[in-house]
Amino acid sequence: MNSIDPEYVVIKTEIDIKSISNDKDGKFTSVIDKNEVVYFGEVFIDASVTNAVISKKVGLRTKKVDLATGVEYNVQYLGNPSEGLLLIGKVYQGGYGWIFPLKENRAIIGFGTFDEKL
């Protein structure tokens, strides 16, 4: 199983993005939060669900939003409570899975897909 290298990738949560910066060629270079903290990177992922904060700001969100269909469960969790998992790849047949630890040895596990036939 492949995983994200914590020495190379930093995942930030609960960041309220205020603005986005790009270079002279239009490439995104940083995002700025509501507290004026600047985050630099080569890849930015907008995980704000249907709010699409970054996508709206850069004009990537279409008027018709494609929503995924999925299922998730709140379960007892025996894994590392400081590690969340986002599962993608061929084994998920165009979908994706997740395991997000919560408090008190609980986690949300789920699967989502954009495949309208499922």
Buried (B, 14 or more C-beta within 10 A) or exposed (E): EEEEEEEEEEEEEEBEBBEBEEEEEEEBBBBBBEEEEEEEEEEBEBEBEEEBBBBEBBEEBEEEEEEEEBEBEEEEBEEEBEEBBEBEEEEEEEBBBBBBBEEEEEBBBBBBBEEEEE
